Structure formats: C-alpha cells, structure tokens
C-alpha cells in the first residue's frame, strides 16, 4: 500500500504544503514564488519587526503627526442632533410625520410613518470657528478651536454589536484585528515595560461586541488589547506572591524561556508571543505600579478631571490613567463610556434628554480635562484624541416617546491633537440630520485618517491571511485631509 506521501500514478512524493510545492517546481518561477511567500509570512509573523520582540518600536510609512492615540468610545450611539449638529428644520417639524422627501428611516425599532422629534437643548456658537455645541457639553465650549468635527460619519449596521465591530475593526463581523491592534502591529510600542495597547471598559459591563472589539484577529496575540480593570488595582496579578523575590522570578522566567525556546520553530509565532508576554509581565512589575498610581497626581489635577465628584469620578479616573499611560509611551489607549445595562449606555431609546444628561454628566468634564491636561503638558501635539460611538440617533421619535433610535447613515465624531486642525467642521447631514450628504465619511475613511496621522498608509499596512493581503480598511478608505493642520 503506498504511503500517504506517494502518488500511485505519478510515483513521486506529493508536496504537503505551499512551501514544499513551490520548492519542487522547476525553474526560477518556483524559487521566486517560494522566496516571496517566505518573506511575506515572516513579515506577517513579526509585525515588521527585525528584533525578537514583536512590540519593538519601528518607523511608519512616513513621518507621523501623532505618536499615540486615545480613542474615547461612547457605547450606544450619542445623538449628534442634541450635541454637535443643530437642525432648526427638524424643530419646525416636531410632532409631524416625517416628510417622504427625506426617504425611509433605516433603523432597528422605528415603525412606519414615524414622527419627527425636535431638539430641546440650548445651543451656542463657540470659539473663533463659531462651532455649534449644545448645553449638554458645557466643558467643551472653551475647546471649540481644539477639536475638529466630522458631521458626515456613517456605518453599515444599525445593530450595536456589528456596528461595534465595524467601528473597531473596519467590518461588521467579529474576529478581525482591531484598530489598536493594527496600530501596534505597524508601529510597535515606545515603552517595552508597559502594554502597547490598553483597554479600559466601564465597571458596569463591556460593550455588546465584547472582547473581539479589541482583539488581534488573525494578527499575532501580542497585538491584542490589554484590559485594565476598574478600581485601585487595574492590572491583574501585578504584585508577585510574598516571598517571591525579583531574583527568583528572573531565574524562573529564564528557565521557562530556555525550555520554550528549545527547538523553537520560528514559524510558531504564538509560542514566541507567549514568551514575549512573560517577559513583558516581568518588566511591568517594576514600572506599571508607578504608571497606574494616581496618588502621585496633584490635587489640582484631580479636581480638573472631576475625581472629587461622585458623578464624574469613575470616568475621570480612566481619563487621567490614559494620560499617564500615553505620557509613558503606550501607543494606543481605548476608553469605553457605556456598557452593561442600557441605563448606563448612550442608547437613548426612551428619553434622549434624560439619557444624555446622565452620560454627558459623567464624561464631559473628564474629557475636556484630558484635552487641557495633554495640552498644558506638551503632549497634545503628538497625541491624537478621537471621540465618537458606533452610530448616531434618529431625527424621529421611537414609538411616540422622547427617545431616538439608532441611526447609521449620519452622525458626528470629533478629533483633536496629533496633526488635527482645530476648529474645523467637515461634512454635513441633511436638514433633519438623517443622512450624511456632503463629504461623507465612512468608517473606512475614519480609520484611514487615524492611521495616516500616525504615519501609516492604510493601503500598505497589510498582513497575508488565507491567501489575501488583509488590511483594516478592506477595499475602501480615503484619508480626510481637510482635518489636517
């Protein structure tokens, strides 16, 4: 009986994989194909790094405006219509059926023939730019000339989890690399003693999309987000057991490393990533305690963020932590406002005023403080701050309530710092804020812009996966250059 490697007709060994096949092909074409395959696989495995550490710092495709990024993710969908995009025409239509000229509202719960829901907030124009903001974000009013509004954002889903996946990973499916993973894959980290990509969720729970929102997908595990817990000890198992000295820990780790590296297959990057994670954990035990110790901050700084106010203390703590982390070279920090019960998300189905007063009450002061603190420390110019949710809210009432349903076809996000031209207003929605109509910014465009500001070309930041050069922006994405300073 022939062996499994022997073909009964050809009488020769059948190559088992791509490498064997290409190596067995006669002529130069097979050799060229093999060399290309090996080079691309190596590039995919080490994230572009030439050292053994997958998170070692490396240059981007061109000089970066921003060295690091803080993404403030408002879970549930904040209402652009009640915060940053006033619509007098909508107020004039309040209580009336939606005019057919605006088209059909594509949402999750809105019924046929919906009723228009006007905005009751007080509005003003702020800064030299005359930027419109409502009374829901009073602490942002003095910062109008620091931020750039993108009023024409849109995504492909009105369902929370798929929209979370898309805003985080470019597509509506789970299992793909997140934005923070792509950034650290492309650039590595500036501090080898701290995680490159940190995630901080709300104590009440995670977003509907869960951990895939900050997962590495098909990238090596070294590029996944590191979760920091709420409370005084954000890093699990950071403190070693009593009696376990530094020297003993070092000897244990060296032994484990030598055992793991014995006959290590260079293509087994999962094991290499695990070894690197052990080394990082050891180094973090010396540096991370200081990085997360907020008692080292002045009382003035704590007051600025709102740590002394029960309403803002929790989000203020995470915002201040984010500043301390980027100050120490962490590449990407993502803060989630909202998670767990609907009552503590930006998901204003029943009463948009009550919901947003609560959520803005938690976040407005800490967010503004973060921008002010970064600026006064000279960090804002090299730190990109992004604010937004997975989608916006509808201009129509949900079943006659004072609430708004999910709206994916037009909403607002803002950018600050890191090469952004403050006071800019990009794009518009229609007269009632339902659809983006000018300078539309799809989530692929938003991601392309973030990567560009960080020195990465979204069309070149790729990894070979299942025979396809995958990228964050898939086959789309254009850089929103009007936002640049």
Residue pairs with C-beta under 8 A, 6 or more apart in sequence:
2 8
5 13
5 14
5 16
6 12
6 13
6 14
7 13
7 14
15 21
15 23
15 24
18 37
19 34
19 37
19 38
22 30
22 31
22 33
22 34
22 37
23 30
23 31
23 34
24 30
25 31
25 33
40 464
41 267
41 464
43 463
43 464
44 463
44 464
44 465
45 220
45 266
45 267
45 269
46 54
46 269
47 54
47 55
47 184
47 185
47 186
47 188
47 219
47 220
47 222
47 223
48 58
48 185
48 186
49 55
49 56
49 58
49 188
50 58
52 272
52 276
53 188
53 192
53 276
53 279
54 188
54 220
54 222
54 223
54 269
54 272
54 273
54 276
55 184
55 188
55 189
55 192
55 196
55 222
55 223
55 276
55 280
56 188
56 189
56 192
57 187
57 188
57 189
57 190
58 186
58 187
58 188
59 455
60 186
60 187
60 454
60 455
60 456
61 455
61 456
61 457
61 460
61 461
62 455
62 457
63 455
64 419
64 453
64 454
64 455
64 456
65 382
65 384
65 418
65 419
65 420
65 453
65 454
65 455
65 484
65 485
66 382
66 383
66 384
66 417
66 418
66 419
66 453
66 454
66 455
67 190
67 331
67 382
67 383
67 418
67 454
68 190
68 326
68 329
68 330
68 331
68 332
68 333
68 382
68 383
68 384
68 418
69 180
69 183
69 331
69 332
69 333
69 383
69 384
69 385
69 386
69 418
69 450
69 454
70 322
70 326
70 333
70 334
70 335
70 370
70 383
70 384
70 385
70 386
71 179
71 180
71 332
71 333
71 334
71 335
71 386
72 335
72 337
72 363
72 367
72 385
72 386
72 387
72 388
73 167
73 168
73 207
73 334
73 335
73 336
73 337
73 388
73 389
73 390
74 337
74 338
74 346
74 359
74 363
74 387
74 388
74 389
75 160
75 164
75 202
75 207
75 208
75 336
75 337
75 338
75 339
75 345
75 346
75 347
75 389
75 390
76 160
76 338
76 342
76 345
76 346
76 347
76 348
76 389
76 390
77 160
77 163
77 346
77 347
77 348
77 389
77 390
77 391
77 392
77 393
77 406
77 407
77 411
78 346
78 356
78 359
78 388
78 389
78 392
78 393
78 411
79 346
79 348
79 352
79 356
79 392
79 393
79 404
80 151
80 392
80 393
80 410
80 411
80 412
80 429
80 433
81 87
81 90
81 119
81 392
81 393
81 395
81 404
81 433
82 119
82 121
82 134
82 136
82 352
82 353
82 356
82 393
83 121
83 133
83 134
83 136
83 137
83 356
83 360
83 412
84 132
84 133
84 134
84 137
84 149
84 151
84 412
84 414
85 132
85 151
85 412
85 429
85 433
86 119
86 123
86 132
86 134
87 119
87 395
87 429
87 431
87 432
87 433
89 431
89 432
90 116
90 117
90 118
90 119
90 395
90 431
90 432
90 433
91 118
91 119
92 118
93 99
93 116
93 118
93 432
94 116
94 117
94 118
95 115
95 116
95 118
96 115
96 116
97 113
97 114
97 115
97 116
98 105
98 113
98 114
98 115
98 116
98 395
98 396
98 432
102 430
102 431
102 432
102 434
102 435
103 434
103 435
105 114
105 394
105 396
105 405
105 407
105 434
106 158
106 408
106 409
107 158
107 394
107 405
107 406
107 407
108 158
108 159
108 405
108 406
109 349
109 398
109 399
109 405
110 394
110 396
110 398
110 399
110 405
111 399
114 394
114 396
114 397
115 396
115 397
115 400
116 395
116 396
116 397
116 432
117 352
117 394
117 395
117 396
117 397
117 402
117 404
119 134
120 353
121 134
121 135
121 136
121 353
122 134
122 135
123 132
123 133
123 134
123 135
124 132
124 133
124 135
124 141
125 131
125 132
126 132
126 133
126 141
126 142
126 144
127 142
127 143
127 144
127 145
127 423
128 145
128 423
129 144
129 145
129 422
129 423
129 424
129 425
131 144
131 145
131 147
131 149
131 423
131 425
133 140
133 141
133 144
136 356
136 357
136 360
136 364
137 360
137 364
138 364
139 364
139 365
139 367
139 368
139 369
140 147
140 364
140 367
140 368
142 368
143 368
143 371
143 372
143 416
144 423
145 422
145 423
146 371
146 375
146 380
146 416
146 417
146 422
146 423
147 371
147 387
147 414
147 415
147 416
147 420
147 422
147 423
148 414
148 415
148 416
148 420
148 421
148 422
148 423
148 424
148 425
148 426
148 483
149 412
149 413
149 414
149 424
149 425
149 426
150 412
150 413
150 414
150 415
150 426
150 427
150 441
150 446
150 480
150 483
151 410
151 412
151 425
151 426
151 427
151 428
151 429
151 436
152 410
152 426
152 427
152 428
152 429
152 436
152 437
152 438
152 439
152 440
152 441
153 388
153 392
153 410
153 411
153 412
153 413
153 427
153 436
153 441
153 442
153 443
153 446
154 408
154 409
154 410
154 411
154 435
154 436
154 440
154 441
154 442
154 443
155 163
155 166
155 167
155 390
155 391
155 408
155 442
155 443
156 162
156 163
156 166
156 172
156 408
156 443
157 163
157 166
157 172
157 391
157 408
158 391
158 405
158 406
158 407
158 408
159 406
160 207
160 208
160 209
160 347
160 390
160 406
161 174
161 207
161 208
161 209
161 210
162 172
162 173
163 172
163 390
163 391
163 406
163 408
164 207
164 208
164 209
164 213
164 390
165 171
165 172
165 173
165 174
165 176
165 209
165 212
165 213
166 172
166 390
166 443
167 388
167 389
167 390
167 443
168 178
168 179
168 209
168 212
168 213
168 214
169 176
169 177
169 178
169 179
169 212
169 213
169 217
169 472
170 176
170 179
170 443
170 444
170 447
170 472
170 473
170 474
171 474
174 209
174 212
174 215
175 212
175 215
175 217
175 218
176 212
176 217
176 218
176 470
177 185
177 215
177 216
177 217
177 218
177 219
177 223
177 463
177 472
178 212
178 213
178 214
178 215
178 216
178 217
178 224
178 225
179 332
179 447
179 450
179 472
180 197
180 199
180 214
180 225
180 331
180 332
180 334
181 197
181 214
181 215
181 216
181 217
181 219
181 223
181 224
181 225
182 219
182 223
182 451
182 456
182 461
182 472
183 197
183 331
183 332
183 450
183 451
183 454
183 456
184 196
184 197
184 223
184 331
184 332
185 219
185 223
185 461
185 463
186 451
186 454
186 456
186 461
187 331
187 454
187 455
187 456
188 196
188 331
189 195
189 196
189 329
189 330
189 331
190 329
190 330
190 331
191 287
191 328
191 329
191 330
192 280
192 283
193 280
193 283
193 284
193 286
193 287
193 288
194 284
194 287
194 288
194 291
194 325
194 328
194 329
194 330
195 225
195 226
195 280
195 284
195 330
196 223
196 330
196 331
196 332
197 214
197 223
197 224
197 225
197 226
197 330
197 331
197 332
197 333
197 334
198 225
198 226
198 228
198 322
198 325
198 330
198 332
198 333
198 334
199 214
199 225
199 226
199 227
199 228
199 333
199 334
199 336
200 227
200 228
200 230
200 234
200 318
200 321
200 322
200 333
200 334
200 335
200 336
201 207
201 227
201 230
201 336
201 339
202 230
202 314
202 336
202 337
202 338
202 339
202 340
202 344
203 230
203 231
203 314
204 339
204 340
204 341
204 344
205 339
205 340
205 341
206 336
206 339
206 340
207 213
207 336
207 338
207 339
214 224
214 225
214 227
214 334
215 224
215 225
216 222
216 223
216 224
218 463
218 465
218 470
219 463
220 269
220 270
220 272
220 273
221 270
221 273
221 274
221 277
222 273
222 276
222 277
225 332
225 334
228 234
228 235
228 292
228 321
229 235
229 236
230 314
230 318
233 239
234 292
234 321
235 284
235 288
235 292
238 284
238 285
238 288
238 289
239 285
239 289
240 249
240 285
249 282
249 285
250 282
253 278
253 279
253 282
256 278
257 275
257 278
257 279
260 271
260 274
260 275
261 275
264 271
264 272
265 271
266 272
287 328
290 296
291 324
291 325
291 328
292 321
292 324
294 302
294 307
294 317
294 320
294 321
294 324
297 320
301 320
301 373
302 308
302 316
302 320
304 369
304 372
304 373
305 312
305 316
305 317
305 319
305 320
305 365
305 366
305 369
305 370
305 373
306 312
306 313
306 315
306 316
306 365
306 366
306 369
307 313
307 316
307 317
307 320
309 316
309 365
311 361
311 362
312 361
312 362
312 363
312 365
312 366
314 362
315 335
315 337
315 362
315 363
315 366
316 365
316 366
316 369
318 335
318 366
319 335
319 366
319 367
319 369
319 370
320 366
320 369
320 370
320 373
322 333
322 335
322 370
323 370
323 373
323 374
323 377
323 379
325 333
326 333
326 374
326 379
326 383
327 377
327 379
337 346
337 359
337 362
337 363
338 344
338 345
338 346
338 347
338 359
338 389
339 345
342 349
344 358
344 359
345 359
346 355
346 356
346 359
346 389
347 355
348 354
348 355
348 356
348 393
348 403
348 404
349 398
349 401
349 403
349 404
349 405
350 398
350 401
350 402
350 403
351 401
351 402
351 403
352 393
352 402
352 403
352 404
353 402
354 402
355 403
367 387
370 385
371 380
371 385
371 416
371 417
374 380
374 383
374 385
374 417
375 417
379 417
380 416
380 417
380 418
381 417
381 418
382 417
382 418
383 417
383 418
384 415
384 416
384 417
384 418
384 419
384 420
384 450
384 453
384 454
385 415
385 416
385 417
385 418
386 413
386 414
386 415
386 450
387 413
387 414
387 415
387 416
388 411
388 412
388 413
388 414
389 411
391 406
391 407
391 408
391 411
392 406
392 407
392 408
392 410
392 411
392 412
392 433
393 404
393 405
393 406
393 407
393 411
394 404
394 405
394 406
394 407
394 434
395 404
395 407
395 432
395 433
395 434
396 404
396 405
397 403
397 404
398 404
398 405
407 433
407 434
409 434
409 435
409 436
410 429
410 430
410 433
410 434
410 435
410 436
410 437
413 446
415 449
415 483
416 422
418 453
418 454
419 453
419 484
419 485
420 453
420 483
420 484
420 485
421 482
421 483
421 484
421 485
422 485
424 482
424 483
426 439
426 441
426 480
426 482
426 483
427 436
427 438
427 439
427 440
427 441
428 436
428 437
428 438
428 439
429 435
429 436
429 437
430 437
439 480
439 482
441 480
442 476
442 477
444 473
444 474
444 476
444 477
444 478
445 476
445 477
445 478
445 479
445 480
446 480
447 458
447 472
447 473
447 477
448 458
448 473
448 477
448 478
448 479
448 480
449 479
449 480
449 483
451 457
451 458
451 461
451 472
452 458
452 479
453 484
458 471
458 472
458 473
458 477
458 479
459 471
459 473
459 477
461 471
461 472
462 469
462 470
462 471
463 469
463 470
463 471
464 470
